[in-house]
Amino acid sequence: MNHELLFAATVERTVTFALTGAKGGFARTLLAQSRVMPGLTPAVLCDLDVPGLRALCRELGFDEADLVVAETPAEVAAAVSRGAVALVADVALLTAARYDILVEATGNPAVGHAAARAALVDGRHVAMVSKEVDSVAGVSLAALAERNGLVYTTADGDQPANLIGLHSWARVLGLEIVAIGKSGEYDLVFDPATGRVTQLDETVDAPALGDLLTLGEDVPATLAARAEAVAGLQRSATADPCEMAVVANSTGCVPDVETLHYPVVRIAELADVYASREDGGVLRRSGVVDVFSALRLPGEASFAGGVFAVVRTHDPVTWATLAQKGHVLSRNGRYACVYLPYHLMGVETPITLLSAVLHGRPSGGAAPRQHAVLAGRARRPLTAGTVLTMGGHHHDVDGVAAVLLPADRTPAATAPLYLAAGATLSRDVAEGELITLDDLTGHDEGLLAAWHDGLAVSGR
């Protein structure tokens, strides 16, 4: 993309957006960035905590006079028509004023789906940040957008969009993709002086890592030993397979194992680890999505929750030259890893919004199809009448483990995880069983309809 042309287009026209979940962490980064960008401005901001949202806007430098708390469609329309920003608590008010694109960031599967669908029906583009919505309804929403001549897209700055873009780049270049993925949200920082490893604000003793800082000849054995050394840390999160479900549906890459591999890996080792088993790596097949835990020493650069693609090398001289320049190659020279060590959240998202509105382009990738299913297995015996509550920073579903399954190997009755979230079990579910559609009652009917529509669009 020619970013200068995109910038020039903003001189001629201002792109307006609505934003849900507007008091959240992602939303703040987008709002802060929009304050320093020409040609991009919010029109309607929606959050359940309107006073908190108003305070956030004031903190970011919005003028008090330009912030209008609106409780009716007429109040929303009047505020936006005079150039003010309408602050609302009800997503139903989002269509009361004109704007170009909705940024959906509630993280609430049913509410987010309803907001996105209403926007598309009403002629607005949609940038989807809520991976929970996308994992269930993304295929259906994308198809609706196409029928209406609109753009439905993931958002640059989030790992799914960045990884989908990296995959598209590799495909255009004709590179044979072996694996794509991302690092977990937080690095594992090992201090050899103390024998301790820190992940965000948690530190545990892991002296064994001192002897495991290189892969050795037996890669799986080293990875197993590293995993055991850091077993005291919770490295996986429901958000990871959810994001990989979104990536899978846009790229056709599918999980190698349903719980993902989650190897503890140093950046320079990625091409050796994400190699086929025949070449000493961990993969049983090519074309997979996965997540790893980035291991580094204090003072070393972070992977920063970035994304990677491992490809097969072709011309040996080309790749030997690139290795001399510091690029990551496997020890046998058959694999190379290309990576972007960042995801900048809403700081990057304006590129998506401008591209969608001004050029009718999504952030990257083909129209999504249901290539993978984010499902749930019972972590323990669950009894009829249990409400599958969703909560926590990573939107875990209580008592249910998130698993990512290739769609062509998933039983037809399997429920997507975030359709099950908030629903009630209608029967007992044994530990280890997949949650099925027949197990649920009280789920959102609109979301269920979108799931079935997405399956039909995908020919499943």
N, C-alpha and C positions, 0 to 999 in steps of 0.2 A: 504494500500500500504506500502511495505517495503521501506522506503526512503533510508536506507543504501544501499540496493541492487541497487537502482536507481543511487545513488551517485557513487557506485563502477563501474557501467556501463559507466559513463562519463570518467573514467580513460582510458577506451579502445577506446572510440570514441568521437569525438566532434560533437555535434549537431549544425547545422547552420540554421538560420532563416532569412526570409525577413519580413519587418515590414512596413505597410502603416500607414498613419497618424502619421509619426515618430517624429514630433515635438510636439505632443499633450501631455497632462498631464499623461495619462496612459502610453504612449510610453516612456516617460522619466523614469518612475519608473521601467519599464522592462529593458531599456538600462542600467540604473544604477545598477540593480541587476545582469545583465549578466556580468558586469565588475568584479564582485567579485566571480563568479562561474566558476569552472573548467568545461570544456566539453560543453560549450554553448557560441556561438558567432554569432553576426549578419553578414550577407553577403550583403544584399541589404536593404537600408533604403529609403523609398519613402515619400515625402511630397512636397506640392506645394511651400513651402518656403524653398528652398534648402540652401540659405545662412544662414537662421536662424537655419536650421537643422545642418549645418556644425558647427555653433557656439555652439550649444547644445552639440554636440559630443566632441568638444574641451573642453568644460566646464566639461564634464564627464571623461576626461582624455584620450581620444583617441589621438594617435599620428597623427600629421598633415599629415605625409607621408602615413598613412594608410587610409586616407579619399580621395576618388576620385569622383569628380563630373562627372557623365557619362551621355551622351546625345544620345548615339546610343547603339544598342545591342552589337556590337563588343567591345565598351568601357566598358560596364558592365561586359561582359564575361572576358575580359582581367584583369580588376581590381580584380574580385573575384578569378580568377585562381591563382593570385599571393598572395592571402591572405589579400588583402585590402578590405575595405568596400565601396561599390558603393553607391553613393548618387544620387537619381533620382527624377524627378518631375512627370514622366509619369508612371502610373501603368502598361502600356503596356510593359515596359522594365523589369518587374519583372521576367519574365520567360527566360530572356536572359542568366542567370547564374544558376549554380546548387546550390541548398540548400535543406534542408529537409522539412521545414514547413513554411507556410505563417501565420503571425499574422495580421489579418485584423482589423484595428482600425481607418478607415477613418470616420465612422459615416455617410457616404454618401450611401444611399440605392442602387442606380444604380451602382456607381463606385465600391463600396465594393462588390456587388454581382458579377460584371464582373471580378474583381480581384480574388475572391475566386473560381469562376467557372473555370477560366483559370488555376489556380494553380492545381485544382483537375484533370482537363483534362490532364495536363502536368505531373502528377505523384507526386505532392506535397501534404502533409497533410495540413490541415487548422485548425487554432485555431481562432474562431470567437469572436471578442470583440465588433464589431458593432451590438448592439442589434437591431438597425433599419433594418439591412440586415436580421438578424436571424428571426425577427418577420414575415417577408414576405417570405423569401426563404430558411430558415433553414431546413425545411423538405426535400425540393428538393435537396439541397446541401448535406445533410447527405446521401440521397439515392444514389446520384452520387458517393460520396466517397465510399460507401459500394460496389457499382458495380465495382469500380476501385481498390478495396483492400486497401483503404486508410482510414485515420481517419479524421472525421470532428467533432469538439468538441467546446464547450464553454471553457472559459479560467479561471482557478483558479485565485482567487483574485478579480474577478468580482462577484457581488452578485448572478447572475443567476447560475453560476457554483457552487458556495459555497452552495447555497440552494438546487440545484439538488443533490449534494453530500450528504447533510444532509438528504434529503428525501430517497435516496438510502440506507443510513445507517439505518434509522428507519425501512424501509421495510424489510431489511435483518434480523433485530431483531424481526420481527413479530409484531411490534407496530402498533396499529390502528391509523392512521393519521387523525386528525380532521382538522387541518389547518397548512399551511406552509406560510412563508412570510418573510418580511424584515422590518426594520425601514426605514423611510424616510432618506434622505441624512444627514440632520442636526437635532440634538436634540433641544427640547424646554427646555431652562434652566430658571427655575423660581426662583427668589430671593425673599423670604418672607419678607426680610427687606425693600425692596422697592416696592413690589407688581408689579414688572415688569418681563416680560419674553423675553428672547433673543433667536433668531434663526439665527445662523451664525453672520452676521453683522447688523441685524435688531432687534430693541428692541421696544416693545409696552407695554403700561400699561395693566395689567391683574390682578387687585387686587382680583377678585373673585376666582382665583385659590387657594388663601390661605385657603379657606374653602373646597376645592375640591381635596385635596391631597390624600384622601383615597376614595375607590370606593363607600362605603355605600352599603345598601341592594339592591337598584335599580340601577344596573350597567348601563343600557341604559340611565337612567336619568342623572347619573353622567357624562357619556361620552358626552351627549348632552350639558350639562352645561359647560364642559371644552371646547368643540368646540366653543361655543358662546363666551367664555372668550378670546379665541385666534383668533377670527374671523378676526382680523386685519392683520394676517400673511398668506401668501400664502404657504400652507403646501404641496400641491400636485404638481406633475410635470409630464409631458408627459413621462419622462424616467421611471417612476415607473410602470405604466401598461405595457409599452413596455417590461421591464425586466420580469414582471410577465407573459407576453405572452410566452416568451422564456421558462420560468420555466414550465408553464402549458403544453406546447407541449412536454416536456421531461418527465413529471411526470404523466400527466393525471388529475392533480388537476385543477379546474376551478374557476373562480371568483364567489363569492356569490352575489355580486351586480356589475353592470357594471362600476361604478365609484370607486369601492373599498371602504371599510369602513373608512379607515384613522382615527381610534380612537386615542385620546390622552391618552397614557397609560404609567404607570410606569412599569419597567421591571418585578417586582414581581407580577403584575396583569395580565400578559399575559394569564395565564391558566384560569382565571375567565372570561376575555373578550372574548377570542376565544373559547367559549363553546356554546353549542346549546341554542336556546332561551328557551327551556324547563328547562334548568339548569341555566337560568339567564344571559346567554351570548348574543352575537349579531348574531350568525350564524343560517341561515335557513336550512343548510345542512352540511354534513361532506365532507372532501376532497377538501378544497378550498385553493386558493392563496389570499393573501391580503397584505396590507402595513399599518403600524401604525406610529404615531408620538411619539417618545420617550420623555417622560416628566421626568426631573430630577432636582435636586437642585444643586446649585454651589458646587463643590467639590466632587459630586458623580460621579462614573464611567460612561462613555458614553457607549451607545450601538454601537456606531461607524459605523452606517450603516450596522450592522450585520444581521444575519438571524436566524430564529426560526422555530421550529416545535412543535405544540401542539398535544399531543397524549392522548388517553384514558388510564387510569391506569387499571391494571388487578389485580394482587395479592395485597391486601391492605397492608399487612405487608411489602412487598418489597418497596412500595412507601412511606409508613410511615417512613421507615428507611431512604430513600433518602431525604425525607422532613427534617428529623433531621440533615442531612448533608448540608442543605441549598439550596436544589433544589426547583424550583418553582412549587408548586402544587396549584390547585384551593382550595377555602375554603371548598368545599364539598368533596374534595379528589378524584373526578372523572376524573380530567384532570391534565396533567403535561406538562410543557414547557421545552424543551431543546433548548439551543441557543448558537450561536457563535458570540460574540460581536466584530466582526472585519470583514473587507474585505480589503485586503492589496494591491489591484490593481496588478501592474506588479511585485511586490515583490514576489508574490506567483506563477505567471504565468509560470516561468521556470519548475515547477513540471508538468504542463500540457504538455509543449513542449517536455520534456524528456520522459514522459510516452507515449505520442503519437508516437514519433519516435522510441524509443528504445524497447517499449513493445506493440505497436499497440493498445493502450487503450485510449479511451476518458476520460474526467474528471469525468464522472459519469452519471448514468441514462441510460434508454433504448433509442433506436433510436427514434428521435422525430416524432410525428404525429400531425396533425392539430387539437388539442383538444380545442384551443381557437383562437379567431380572435381579433387582435388589430385593431379596426375600428375608424371611426371619425364621430361625430355628429356636425352639423353646430351650432356654438355658436350664430350666428346672420343670418339674411337673406343674402345669397350669390348669386350674379348675374352671369349669363353666361359670360364667358370671364375672370373671376377672376383667377389669378394664385395663387395656394395654396403654398405660400412660406414657407420654413422651415428655422428656425433660432434660435438663442439664445443658451445658455449653454445646455439646455435640449432638443434641437431640436424640439421645438413646431412647429405646423403647424398653421399659422395665420388664425384665424377665425374658427378653428375646435377644438373641445374637443375630447381628446383621451378617448375611452371607450373600455373595455375588455369584450368580449362576449363568452359564451360557443359556440363552433363551431356547435353543434347540434341544437342550437336555433338561429342561425344567418341566415338571408336570403341569398340565394345562390349568389345573385348579389352584396353583400356588398363588397366594396373595402377595402383592408388592408390600414391602415393609411399611411404607408411609401411607398406604390405605388402611393397614391394620392399626396404625397409631391412633389412639383415642377410641377405637372400637371396643366392643365387649365380646368376649369369647362365648359362643353358644354351646360349646361342648368342652370336655376335658381334652387337653393336649399333652401328650407324654413328652418327657425330656428328649430333646434331639429331633423331634418331629418338625417338619415345615408347617408354618401357619398357612391354612388354605382359605379360599374365599368362603367355603361352606362353614368354616369355623367362626365367622364374624357376623355380628349384628351391630346396628347403630353406626355403621361406617357412612361416610359421605357419599351420597348417590351420584352427585356430579363427578366426583373423582373416580368412582367406579366406572361410570359411563366413559370417561376419558381413557381409562385403562383399557377397556374393551375396544374402544375406537382405535387406540394405538396399536393393539394387537392386530386388528383387521387391516389397518394401513400397512402393517409389516408383513401381512400374509401369514399370520400365525393363528 
